């Protein structure tokens, strides 16, 4: 059985193109979700797909970065598939499969390239933020916690837990506001 998995990073993106490609490739069951790919821990549909597949099945994705963003996560997922005797195939990057040694090599190389691209993108973003800060154009997210309100409640003898409840903030935020 071919089992598909699709993912987009945000709710503003559409899964339709991936879903259609997976169905056209012959996937009888498709799992999909709208969640960041940075980690596999919060990806319920991926975990459901990995639990669903059985020996002899093939997990299919449209692109490698839809499955994993890091080489470590990629190898962990592929290892889990291998243990279950499940094959892996990537539609838009032909040659990426786990049926052949060349396919496994391509998988590792493309996984490393994807992780490299992610690191480069993150570095550029940090450089852009630093440049904007130096030019006085980046101020970060506006403050959502009133340090004055936290201090007033604290001076009135109210504890951190109660302050957090009243202001609907975390206790750590109360301590940070008091320290500021």
N, C-alpha and C positions, 0 to 999 in steps of 0.2 A: 504494500500500500504506500502511495506517495502522500506524505503529510506536509503541508505547507506552514511556514511561519512568516508573518509580515510584521513590521514595526515602523512607526514614525516617531519622531522625538517629541512633538508637541500636538496638542489638540487642534491647533489651527491647520495642521497638515492632513492630507487625505490618504487613506489606505486603499482607495479604490483601484489604483493602477497596479499595486502589488498584488492585491487580492485577485484581480482579473488575470494577471500573468500566472499566478500560481494555479488557478483553476484551469487555464488553457494548457498548462504543462501537465495536467492530469491529476492534480492533488484532489483526493477525495474528501479530505478534512483540512481546513485551514484555521490556524490559530493566529490572532492578530491583536495588537495593542498599541496604544498611543502613550509611550513612556520613554524616558531617556535611556540610551543604551550604555551609559557609563558603567553601570554595574548590572550584574545578573540577579541581585538579591530582590529587587522590587518588580521583577518582570514575571508576573503571575502566569500570563499566557504562555511564555516560553517554558516555564516550569511545568505547566499543564501539558504542553506539547511533548516535552521530554518524558513525562510520566505516561502519556498516551501511546507513544510509539512502541512497537514490538519488534522482536527479532525478524529480520528480513525486510522491514520497512525502510523507507528513505525519507529523511528530512530534507525539505527543499526550501531555499530562500531565494529572493530575487538578486540580492547583492550581499556580499560578505559582511559589510558594515551594518546590515540590518540584524545580523545575528550577534556580533560582538564588536566592541570598540578597542579592546586590548588583546594582545597576544595571549596573555594568561587566561582571560575568560574564554577566548576562542579554543585554546587547547583543552581547557577544562570541559567545555561543552562537547568537543569532539571525542575526548576520552570517555565521557559518559555515554555517547552514542556507540562508540566502539565496544564498550563493556556490554551493551545491550545487543550487539551485533546488528546495528542499524547503520545504513549508509548515509552519506551526506552529499548533496548536490547544490550548486549555486547556478542559477539560470543565466545571469548576465556576465558571469565570469567563467565561461566554459573552460573546462580543464581543471576546475576546482571540484574535486570529489574525493571520497575516501576509498574508492574501489581500487585505485592504482597507486604505486609509489610516487609516480610523477604528480598525480593529483594531490597527494599528501604534501609533497614538496611545494607545489604551487599554493596550497592552502597556507602553509607556514610563511612563505614569502609575502603573499598578499596580506596576511594578517599583520606581519611586521610593518609593511608599508602603510596600512591603515592606522596602526598605532603611531607611527612616525608622523603622518599627516595630522592626526589629532593633537600630538604634542606641538607641532609647528603652529597650528591654529591657536592653541592656548597661549603660546609664547607671543604671537602677534597681538592677541587680545590684551595681554598684560602690558605689552609695549605701548599699545594705543591708549590704554587707561593711564599709564604713567605720563605719556606725552600730554594728554588732555589735562591731567592734574597739574603738570608744570606750567601749562598755559592758562590755568585757572578756569578751565571750562568743565571740569569734572568734579562734581561735589559729592558723588555717591547718592545713595538712596536717602530721601528725606527722613528725619527722625520721626518715629511713630510713638515714642515713649516720652512722656513729660517728666523730666528729672525733677522739676519743681513739685509735681504732684507726689512723686515717690518720696521725696524728702519730707514734705508736709505730713504725709501719713506716718512716716518713720518717726518723726519728731513727736507725733501724737501718741507714740508708744505702740503702734501697730506692727506686728511681726511681718517678716518677708513673705511668708506664705499667704497671709491675709491680704497684704498689699497686692501681690500677684493676682489673687482671685478678684479683688475689687477692680483692678485696672485691666484685667484680662491679658496679662503678660506672663512670661515665665519667671520663676524665682531667680534664675541667673541674671535676667534683665534687671531685676530689682537691685541685686548686689552690684551690677555694673553701674547703674544709675547712682547708687549711693557712693560708689568709689570715685565717680567722675567729679 
